[in-house]
């Protein structure tokens, strides 16, 4: 699956019956989005004297974000969320936005094998970087859910991505927090200026969030300790992580059965929506892309769920 500049179908909203609303992003709008992201990225790197390896002869990370970020936007919208808290993770010190297969180490950088059409390539995009573009596309392409970004105080965790958030006016929905969140953190995590009467979030999206201690598992109650006060009673915690094959048993430990929601239908709809406009996806069927998203995205209910709704994979 590669970037194509064809007119694109997206799941922009869900109606009162739970049915997805399909709308179109024109070729012109896609090209404008591409140029806008690329020019702002290049200007920021030059103006601030930054080092950022975002393209080479095989990978261009703007194209990769255009290619894959809408998949996650479509998935999130298909769940029917109205008010999302987006908790991302970016580290300016990791200036390689594409990764070298030959140097890959799954214990230090998130990695999952890509589909066979990339087998001949020596480089692949860092999916964690792509995940941080979700709020930009949610805003730019008119997805219905409101997205609030939790902005950490540490400059190294903001960098280029938050510069782009500002340029795309995503920062209108940014709220300061007291530290960069990591799963299992022993430190209190808070939204600094969130009022008591503020609208509650019905979903918290963790985009590429590592564990505070990579050798120590964490449980759902630890996550709820930090976030439940800002959320509805039936909030869903969406954990998008690119290395579940390595540490699945450690993330949301003991919550996999009674709290993990079966989102097979939403992932299937995400791929089907892509197939409407992408001839390659339509003709090939893309079972490996379905499996890729299925391994990456885990959704946990704050409450125990019926057996028939549990994800048993």
C-alpha positions as CSV (number, residue, x, y, z in Angstrom):
1,X,0.0,0.0,0.0
2,X,1.5,3.2,-1.2
3,X,0.4,6.8,-1.4
4,X,-1.9,7.6,-4.3
5,X,-3.2,11.0,-5.2
6,X,-6.6,9.8,-6.4
7,X,-9.8,11.2,-4.9
8,X,-10.2,9.4,-1.6
9,X,-13.2,8.2,0.4
10,X,-13.2,8.6,4.2
11,X,-15.5,7.7,7.1
12,X,-16.2,11.3,8.2
13,X,-19.0,10.6,10.7
14,X,-21.4,8.0,12.1
15,X,-25.1,8.7,12.2
16,X,-27.6,8.0,15.1
17,X,-28.1,4.4,13.9
18,X,-24.3,3.7,14.0
19,X,-23.9,3.7,10.2
20,X,-20.9,5.3,8.7
21,X,-21.1,8.4,6.6
22,X,-18.8,8.3,3.6
23,X,-17.5,11.5,2.1
24,X,-14.9,12.3,-0.5
25,X,-11.5,14.1,-0.3
26,X,-10.8,15.5,-3.8
27,X,-7.5,15.0,-5.6
28,X,-7.0,18.8,-5.4
29,X,-7.5,18.8,-1.6
30,X,-5.1,15.9,-1.2
31,X,-2.4,17.6,-3.2
32,X,-2.9,20.8,-1.2
33,X,-2.6,18.9,2.1
34,X,0.6,17.3,0.8
35,X,2.1,20.6,-0.3
36,X,1.1,22.3,2.9
37,X,2.6,19.6,5.2
38,X,5.8,19.3,3.1
39,X,6.5,23.1,2.9
40,X,5.9,23.7,6.6
41,X,8.1,20.8,7.5
42,X,10.9,21.9,5.2
43,X,10.6,25.5,6.4
44,X,10.7,24.5,10.1
45,X,13.8,22.4,9.6
46,X,15.7,25.2,7.8
47,X,14.6,28.0,10.0
48,X,15.5,26.2,13.2
49,X,18.6,24.4,12.0
50,X,17.1,21.0,12.8
51,X,18.3,17.6,11.8
52,X,15.4,15.5,10.5
53,X,15.8,12.6,8.1
54,X,12.3,12.4,6.6
55,X,13.0,11.3,3.0
56,X,15.4,9.4,0.9
57,X,15.3,7.6,-2.5
58,X,12.8,5.0,-1.1
59,X,10.7,6.7,1.6
60,X,9.1,10.1,1.8
61,X,7.4,10.5,5.2
62,X,4.9,13.1,4.1
63,X,3.7,10.6,1.4
64,X,3.7,7.9,4.1
65,X,1.6,10.0,6.4
66,X,-0.9,10.8,3.6
67,X,-1.0,7.1,2.9
68,X,-1.6,5.7,6.3
69,X,-2.8,8.3,8.8
70,X,-6.3,8.4,7.2
71,X,-6.7,4.7,8.0
72,X,-6.5,5.4,11.7
73,X,-8.8,8.4,11.3
74,X,-11.4,6.2,9.6
75,X,-11.1,3.6,12.3
76,X,-11.6,6.1,15.1
77,X,-14.5,7.8,13.5
78,X,-16.2,4.4,12.7
79,X,-16.3,3.7,16.5
80,X,-18.7,6.7,16.9
81,X,-16.5,8.8,19.2
82,X,-17.5,12.4,19.5
83,X,-14.8,13.8,21.8
84,X,-11.3,12.3,21.7
85,X,-8.3,13.0,23.9
86,X,-5.2,12.4,21.8
87,X,-2.1,11.4,23.8
88,X,0.8,11.1,21.4
89,X,4.5,10.4,21.9
90,X,7.3,12.2,19.9
91,X,10.9,12.5,20.7
92,X,13.0,15.1,18.8
93,X,16.1,13.0,19.5
94,X,14.8,10.3,17.2
95,X,15.5,12.3,14.1
96,X,15.3,9.3,11.7
97,X,11.7,9.3,10.5
98,X,12.4,6.3,8.3
99,X,14.2,3.3,9.5
100,X,16.8,1.0,8.1
101,X,15.8,-2.7,7.9
102,X,19.4,-3.8,8.2
103,X,19.8,-2.0,11.6
104,X,16.4,-2.9,12.9
105,X,16.2,-3.9,16.6
106,X,12.6,-4.5,17.8
107,X,13.7,-3.9,21.4
108,X,14.7,-0.3,20.7
109,X,12.5,0.9,17.8
110,X,9.0,-0.2,17.1
111,X,8.9,-2.5,14.1
112,X,6.4,-4.7,12.3
113,X,6.9,-6.4,9.0
114,X,5.3,-4.5,6.1
115,X,3.4,-6.0,3.2
116,X,5.2,-8.0,0.5
117,X,5.4,-5.1,-2.0
118,X,8.0,-3.5,0.3
119,X,10.1,-6.6,0.6
120,X,12.7,-5.2,-1.9
121,X,13.1,-1.9,-0.1
122,X,15.8,-1.2,2.4
123,X,13.9,1.4,4.4
124,X,10.5,1.7,5.9
125,X,8.5,4.5,7.6
126,X,8.5,4.8,11.4
127,X,4.8,4.1,12.1
128,X,5.1,6.0,15.4
129,X,5.8,9.2,13.4
130,X,2.8,8.6,11.2
131,X,0.5,8.2,14.2
132,X,1.3,11.7,15.3
133,X,-0.3,13.0,12.1
134,X,-3.7,11.7,13.1
135,X,-4.9,15.1,14.6
136,X,-3.8,17.0,11.5
137,X,-5.9,14.8,9.1
138,X,-8.9,14.7,11.5
139,X,-8.9,18.6,11.4
140,X,-7.9,19.1,7.8
141,X,-10.3,16.7,6.2
142,X,-13.3,17.5,8.3
143,X,-13.7,14.3,10.4
144,X,-16.6,14.8,12.9
145,X,-14.9,13.8,16.2
146,X,-13.5,16.7,18.2
147,X,-9.8,15.9,19.0
148,X,-8.0,17.5,21.9
149,X,-4.2,17.1,22.0
150,X,-2.5,16.7,25.3
151,X,0.6,18.8,25.0
152,X,3.6,17.9,27.2
153,X,5.8,20.6,28.7
154,X,9.1,19.0,27.6
155,X,10.4,20.6,24.4
156,X,11.9,17.3,23.2
157,X,8.4,15.8,23.1
158,X,6.9,18.6,21.0
159,X,9.4,19.6,18.3
160,X,8.5,19.5,14.7
161,X,5.1,17.8,15.2
162,X,3.7,20.5,17.5
163,X,5.0,23.1,15.1
164,X,2.9,21.4,12.4
165,X,-0.1,21.3,14.8
166,X,0.2,25.0,15.2
167,X,0.4,25.6,11.4
168,X,-2.7,23.5,10.8
169,X,-4.6,25.2,13.6
170,X,-4.9,21.9,15.4
171,X,-3.5,23.8,18.4
172,X,-6.9,25.4,18.9
173,X,-7.7,22.2,20.6
174,X,-4.5,21.7,22.6
175,X,-4.4,21.5,26.4
176,X,-1.3,21.5,28.5
177,X,-0.4,18.5,30.7
178,X,2.2,18.3,33.4
179,X,4.5,15.7,31.7
180,X,4.9,13.4,28.8
181,X,2.7,10.4,29.5
182,X,4.0,6.8,29.4
183,X,2.1,3.7,30.3
184,X,2.8,2.5,33.8
185,X,4.3,5.7,35.0
186,X,4.7,6.0,38.7
187,X,4.2,9.8,38.5
188,X,0.9,11.6,38.5
189,X,-0.3,12.7,35.0
190,X,-2.6,15.7,34.9
191,X,-4.2,18.1,32.4
192,X,-3.2,21.4,33.9
193,X,-6.1,23.7,33.0
194,X,-9.0,21.3,32.5
195,X,-12.0,22.7,34.2
196,X,-14.4,20.7,36.4
197,X,-17.3,21.4,34.1
198,X,-15.4,20.6,30.8
199,X,-16.9,18.2,28.4
200,X,-15.9,14.6,29.2
201,X,-13.9,12.6,26.6
202,X,-15.5,9.4,25.3
203,X,-12.2,8.1,24.0
204,X,-8.6,8.4,24.9
205,X,-6.2,7.5,22.0
206,X,-2.7,6.5,22.9
207,X,-0.6,6.9,19.8
208,X,2.7,5.1,20.0
209,X,3.0,5.4,23.8
210,X,5.8,3.4,25.2
211,X,5.9,1.9,28.7
212,X,7.7,3.8,31.5
213,X,9.6,0.6,32.3
214,X,9.9,-1.7,29.3
215,X,10.3,-4.7,31.6
216,X,7.3,-4.0,33.8
217,X,3.7,-4.6,32.8
218,X,0.9,-2.2,33.6
219,X,-2.9,-2.7,34.2
220,X,-6.0,-0.9,33.1
221,X,-6.6,0.5,36.6
222,X,-3.3,2.4,36.3
223,X,-4.4,4.0,33.1
224,X,-7.8,4.9,34.7
225,X,-6.1,6.5,37.6
226,X,-4.7,9.2,35.3
227,X,-7.5,9.6,32.8
228,X,-10.9,8.5,34.3
229,X,-11.5,11.9,35.9
230,X,-11.6,13.6,32.4
231,X,-13.7,10.9,30.8
232,X,-17.2,9.6,30.5
233,X,-18.1,6.4,32.5
234,X,-18.1,4.3,29.3
235,X,-14.9,5.8,27.8
236,X,-12.8,3.6,25.5
237,X,-9.0,3.5,25.7
238,X,-7.5,3.0,22.2
239,X,-3.9,1.8,22.3
240,X,-2.2,2.0,18.9
241,X,1.2,0.4,19.3
242,X,3.5,-0.9,16.6
243,X,5.2,-3.6,18.6
244,X,2.3,-5.7,20.1
245,X,3.9,-8.8,18.7
246,X,6.7,-8.3,21.2
247,X,5.0,-7.1,24.3
248,X,1.3,-7.8,24.0
249,X,1.2,-9.6,27.3
250,X,2.6,-6.7,29.2
251,X,0.3,-3.9,28.0
252,X,-3.0,-3.6,29.8
253,X,-2.0,-6.8,31.7
254,X,-5.0,-9.0,32.8
255,X,-7.4,-6.7,30.8
256,X,-7.2,-8.6,27.5
257,X,-10.2,-10.8,28.1
258,X,-12.8,-8.9,30.1
259,X,-12.1,-5.4,28.8
260,X,-10.7,-5.7,25.3
261,X,-13.3,-5.0,22.7
262,X,-13.7,-6.9,19.5
263,X,-13.1,-4.2,16.8
264,X,-12.8,-6.7,13.9
265,X,-15.7,-5.1,12.1
266,X,-14.3,-1.6,12.4
267,X,-10.9,-2.7,11.0
268,X,-12.7,-4.5,8.2
269,X,-14.7,-1.4,7.3
270,X,-11.5,0.7,7.3
271,X,-9.9,-1.6,4.7
272,X,-13.2,-1.7,2.7
273,X,-13.3,2.1,2.7
274,X,-9.8,2.2,1.3
275,X,-10.8,-0.3,-1.4
276,X,-13.6,1.9,-2.7
277,X,-11.0,4.4,-4.2
278,X,-7.7,2.4,-4.2
279,X,-7.7,0.0,-7.1
280,X,-4.6,-1.8,-5.7
281,X,-6.4,-2.5,-2.3
282,X,-9.6,-3.5,-4.1
283,X,-7.9,-6.0,-6.4
284,X,-5.4,-7.5,-4.0
285,X,-7.8,-7.8,-1.0
286,X,-5.0,-6.8,1.3
287,X,-5.4,-9.4,4.1
288,X,-1.9,-8.4,5.3
289,X,-3.0,-4.8,5.8
290,X,-6.0,-6.0,7.8
291,X,-3.7,-8.1,10.0
292,X,-1.3,-5.2,10.4
293,X,-4.1,-3.0,11.8
294,X,-5.5,-5.9,13.9
295,X,-2.2,-6.4,15.6
296,X,-1.6,-2.7,16.1
297,X,-4.9,-1.4,17.4
298,X,-6.4,-2.6,20.8
299,X,-9.4,-1.0,22.3
300,X,-10.2,-1.4,26.0
301,X,-13.5,-0.6,27.8
302,X,-13.4,1.0,31.2
303,X,-16.1,-1.5,32.2
304,X,-16.3,-5.2,31.9
305,X,-17.9,-6.2,28.6
306,X,-20.1,-9.2,27.6
307,X,-18.4,-12.3,26.4
308,X,-19.8,-11.9,22.8
309,X,-18.1,-8.4,22.6
310,X,-14.7,-9.5,23.8
311,X,-11.7,-9.7,21.5
312,X,-10.4,-13.2,21.9
313,X,-7.5,-13.0,19.4
